[in-house]
Amino acid sequence: MKVRVRLFAMLRDRAGTDEVELDLPEGARVGDALERLSDVAGGMRVVMAVNREYADAEAPLAAGDELALIPPVSGGAAPERTAPHAHVTPDPLSPAELEARVRDPRAGAVVTFQGVTREVAALDYEAYAEMAQESLARIAAEALERHGLCAAAVEHRVGEVPLSEPSVVVAVSAPHREEAFAGAREIIDRVKAQAPIWKKEDGRWVDGTPPSS
């Protein structure tokens, strides 16, 4: 089914057009359309409207609908920060995807850090996944506030991570490079110290310290 998507202001500038047409499967929702347009709307806090009625990501779409993506409006208030992204996954990590998540029109600096497997064929990671993901989200949110970041994202892989592939990726954006470097450094240092994630190398669990709160 075909859905008309209208774009405004900085979204229009990013796309180079004020309107696009998406071909979506039957039963698609607003979130599916947003995912298809991640290169345009990624890293920006947008409000959605379907047929001129505000809608959330779970709202259904039908053939012929008009979906509008509305960026933050101009005004005197300070811009809101994008909610941090945190994820623990057995899948390979994509630094490019994380970097795209934190891109923001307010940002003059984007810093990405990758922790990769070195010197051995593979490392094996285990996590208390639910608690680890909450820990990553809290760490990213606190760094976002402390350093005035525009956006922050962190992902950690579990399972076997082959040589030279990333086990953890951190991406942040900020108005200036000082805040971006400081925010990224804080996130990775605290993840290493606090998240309940364990590493096995050559069949042996690597020694660590009790996680701090």
C-alpha positions in Angstrom: 0.0 0.0 0.0 1.1 3.5 -0.7 1.3 6.2 2.0 2.1 9.9 1.4 4.6 11.4 3.8 4.9 15.2 4.2 8.1 16.7 5.6 8.7 20.2 7.0 11.5 22.6 7.9 14.8 20.7 8.7 13.3 17.4 7.7 12.5 18.8 4.2 16.0 20.2 3.9 17.5 16.8 4.9 15.4 14.9 2.3 15.6 17.6 -0.4 11.9 17.4 -0.9 8.7 18.2 1.0 6.9 15.0 0.2 7.8 11.3 -0.3 5.7 8.3 -1.1 6.3 5.0 0.8 5.2 1.6 -0.4 4.4 -0.3 2.9 3.0 -3.7 3.6 -0.6 -4.1 4.7 -0.9 -3.7 8.5 2.1 -1.3 8.7 2.2 1.3 11.5 3.6 4.7 11.9 6.8 3.2 13.4 7.4 1.2 10.3 7.3 4.3 8.2 9.7 6.1 10.6 12.1 3.2 10.3 12.1 3.5 6.5 12.8 7.2 6.9 15.6 6.8 9.5 18.1 8.6 7.2 15.8 11.7 7.3 14.3 11.6 10.8 17.0 9.8 12.7 18.3 11.6 15.7 15.5 14.1 15.7 12.5 14.3 18.1 9.6 14.4 15.7 5.8 14.4 16.3 3.7 12.4 13.9 0.2 13.1 12.5 -1.9 10.8 10.4 -4.5 12.6 8.3 -4.0 15.7 10.4 -4.5 14.0 13.7 -1.6 13.5 16.1 -0.5 9.8 16.3 2.1 7.7 18.0 4.4 5.0 16.5 1.8 2.2 17.1 -0.9 4.0 15.1 -2.0 1.9 12.0 -1.7 3.2 8.5 -3.9 2.5 5.5 -3.5 3.0 1.8 -3.8 6.6 0.8 -3.1 8.0 4.3 -1.2 11.2 4.7 1.6 10.9 7.4 3.2 14.2 8.5 6.5 14.3 10.3 6.7 17.4 12.4 10.1 18.5 13.7 10.6 20.6 16.9 8.9 24.0 16.3 10.6 27.3 16.7 10.2 29.1 19.9 12.0 30.6 22.9 12.4 27.4 25.0 15.6 25.4 25.0 15.4 22.3 22.7 14.7 19.0 24.3 17.3 16.3 24.2 16.7 13.0 22.4 16.1 10.1 24.8 19.2 7.9 25.0 19.3 4.6 23.2 20.7 1.5 25.0 20.7 -2.1 23.8 22.2 -5.5 24.7 22.2 -7.9 21.7 23.7 -11.1 20.4 23.8 -9.6 16.9 26.8 -7.8 15.3 27.0 -4.1 16.2 26.8 -1.4 13.6 28.8 1.8 14.5 27.3 3.6 11.5 23.7 2.9 12.7 24.5 4.1 16.2 26.1 7.3 14.8 23.0 7.9 12.7 20.9 7.6 15.9 22.7 10.5 17.5 23.0 12.9 14.6 21.2 16.1 15.4 20.9 19.5 13.7 22.0 21.2 17.0 25.2 19.2 17.2 28.6 20.4 16.1 30.4 17.3 17.1 29.8 13.5 17.0 32.1 11.1 18.8 31.9 7.3 18.3 33.9 4.8 20.3 34.3 1.1 19.5 35.7 -1.5 21.8 36.9 -4.4 19.6 38.3 -7.9 20.1 42.1 -7.9 19.8 44.9 -10.5 19.9 42.6 -13.5 20.2 40.4 -15.2 17.7 37.2 -14.4 19.7 35.9 -13.2 23.0 32.8 -14.5 24.7 30.5 -12.2 26.6 27.7 -13.0 29.0 25.3 -10.5 30.6 22.5 -10.3 33.0 20.8 -8.8 29.9 17.7 -7.1 31.5 19.7 -5.5 34.2 22.6 -4.6 31.9 20.3 -2.9 29.4 18.8 -0.8 32.2 22.3 0.0 33.5 23.4 1.2 30.0 20.3 3.3 29.6 20.8 5.0 33.0 24.5 5.6 32.3 23.7 7.2 28.9 20.9 9.3 30.4 23.1 10.7 33.2 26.0 11.5 30.8 23.5 13.2 28.5 22.4 15.5 31.2 25.8 16.1 32.9 27.6 17.0 29.7 24.7 18.8 27.8 24.7 16.2 25.0 22.2 16.4 22.2 21.9 12.6 22.0 23.6 9.4 23.3 23.5 5.8 22.3 25.3 2.7 23.6 25.1 -1.0 22.6 26.9 -4.1 23.9 27.1 -7.4 22.2 26.9 -10.7 24.0 28.0 -14.2 22.8 31.1 -14.7 20.7 32.7 -11.6 19.2 35.3 -12.4 16.6 38.7 -10.7 16.2 38.4 -7.0 15.2 34.7 -6.9 15.6 33.2 -4.4 18.1 31.8 -5.7 21.4 30.6 -2.3 22.6 29.8 0.9 20.7 29.2 4.3 22.1 28.0 7.3 20.1 27.2 10.8 21.3 26.5 14.2 19.8 27.0 17.6 21.4 27.2 21.3 20.3 31.0 21.2 20.9 33.7 18.6 20.8 34.7 19.0 24.5 31.3 17.9 25.7 31.1 15.1 23.1 34.5 13.6 24.0 33.7 13.9 27.8 30.3 12.3 27.4 31.6 9.4 25.3 34.4 8.7 27.8 32.1 8.8 30.8 29.7 6.3 29.2 32.3 3.7 28.2 34.2 4.0 31.5 31.0 3.5 33.5 29.7 0.7 31.3 33.0 -1.2 32.0 32.8 -0.5 35.7 29.0 -0.9 36.4 27.2 -3.0 33.8 26.7 -6.7 34.8 28.6 -8.1 31.7 31.4 -10.7 31.9 34.1 -11.6 29.4 35.7 -15.0 28.7 39.0 -15.2 26.9 40.6 -18.5 25.8 38.1 -20.4 27.9 38.8 -18.4 31.1 36.7 -15.7 32.7 38.6 -12.4 32.8 39.1 -11.1 36.4 37.3 -7.9 37.3 36.0 -6.0 40.2 32.6 -5.9 41.9 30.3 -3.6 39.9 29.8 -0.2 41.4 26.4 1.5 41.7 
